[in-house]
Amino acid sequence: MLKKSSKIYFLLSLVAVALLLNSCKTKTSVVSLGDDTKKREFRAAWIQCVNGQFQGMSTAEMQMNLLKQLNVLKSQGANAIIFQVRPECDALYQSNIEPWSKFLTGKQGKAPEPFWDPLQWMITECHKRNMELHAWINPYRALTKSTKDLASNHIAVLHPEYCFKYDGLTILNPAYKECRDYTCKVVADIVGRYDVDGIHIDDYFYPYPAGGQPIPDSNNYNYYVQHCQGQPMSLGDWRRNNVNIFIQQLSSTIKNVKPWVKFGVSPFGIYRNKRNDPNGSETNGTQNYDDLYADCLLWDKKGWVDYTVPQLYWQIGHKAADYKTLIGWWDKNFTNRPLYIGEDIERTVDNKDLSNPSQDQMAAKYQLHEKMKNVKGTVLWYSRRAVDNYGNYGNRLQQQYWNDPVLQPKMPFIDGKGPNEVSALKFINSGADNVLFWTAPSGKNWKDKAVRYIIYRFKDGDKIDLNDQSKIVAYTTNTFYKLPAVPRGHKKQVLYYCVTALDRMQNESKGVKIKVKY
């Protein structure tokens, strides 16, 4: 009998048994996938630091706080976390370029004590739970309104000429190539040293307009006009071009370091109002294109971003920015890359369903999601509201909307081909333990290598359908799976198990099926 007190002994014993029975012939067959669109969805939450939720916490307290959030979000069905690591040209990770964040330790430039690296810790914990980790940075904001004491290596100290002040903020000037290069250097460092699944930027490009305060970049624009060749761009086009150049450069930076790392952007929820553009939405509010100088529609069409998450934080029926109008507009216009919707939990719960005032708007919003052709997922603003089950939102996710496990949406423009199927799938009954073993498929590079496996279980008589996510019983990085024990007194049962392989982009191989009786 195997000793369960020692994991190492357990694994070695199973390997020995596998080798002894290697000559045993086990009947297996290959199962095709078919269309797996319904089995794929991005289910994420933003974990931010600028709200001060971590300040004053010890290392142990912050880790406990984050563990609770990850465990609850995982139980609710989340498969990705977007974690804020650079709120104001600082770092919630070990960096030789930018100072430690005050939002981590209370003082900019001060390392955490006892020392830890929150980004690396989050990557490890997310990957344990089969969740992606996207590192969230703010590309332009150098200082928030509350930050006064700067570390000596902060960019606003080293190069104040790169920045301008606006409405109490300090902003990296999008007109400067040096600022673009600097942020890309920071991102290249993150992508190169950390096993992140994505780089995520938020909605702060040129600053949100403040009444009566012009953006102080007239000298930059006048210099451009004086030195450009041919007809100069308008001020708005020039600012948009500055941001476009940066987005394209940042995308190339990420892909040049690690081609599989996804690049996502979360713009403000209105692209343009119809009164400014016939193709705009029937809304009346701040605009990405005209006010923030962010032409996110162009980025989608050019393929410079891998996914877009518009912040549709309003309610259905909002007079200036109706949720129903906006989700339909984004779904119609953003068709080149996956589209996810940024959902505000509080406003969803606090507003009544227009057709059924006895309930809130959660059901109505998710029904709209299902009707949209190009919407492939949801990002929750913000994580703590889901974790705290605000308005029963978290419970409903777990019980209804995110109740079955799913894979990430496909991104064939990065890699659309799954790895080869596993081989040598065997069922071994050692007397005390029943285990499936298989051999990893061969793969020469990141596009071909299997990094994880899915195990499906079907009862005798069930249709073998690998797109039925309710049949998934495990995700694992191991090349074995210990079957659940049969309760004493129960008769032996016939089951069918299928094992598939996943690559880095969660492309799935064909399944290998085996009949098991135990």
Secondary structure, 3 states (H helix, E strand, C coil): CCCCCCHHHHHHHHHHHHHHCCCCCCCEEEECCCCCHHHECEEEEEECCCCCCCCCCCHHHHHHHHHHHHHHHHHHCCCEEEEEEECCCCECCCCCCCCECHHHHCCCCCCCCCCCCHHHHHHHHHHHCCCEEEEEECCCEEECCCCCCCCCCCHHHHCHHHEEEECCEEEECCCCHHHHHHHHHHHHHHHHHCCCCEEEECCCCCCCCECCECCCCHHHHHHHHHHCCCCCCCHHHHHHHHHHHHHHHHHHHHHHHCCCCEEEECCECCCCECCCCCCCECCCCCCHHHHHCCCHHHHHHHCCCCEECCECCCCCCCCCCCHHHHHHHHHHHCCCCCEEEEEEHHHHHHCEECCEEEEECHHHHHHHHHHCCCEEEEEEECHHHHHCCHHHHHHHHHHHHCCCCCECCCCCCCCCCCCCCCEEEEEEECCCCEEEEEECCCCCCCCCCCCEEEEEEEECCCCCCCCCHHHEEEEECCCEEECCCCCCCCCCCEEEEEEEEECCCCCECCEEEEEEEC
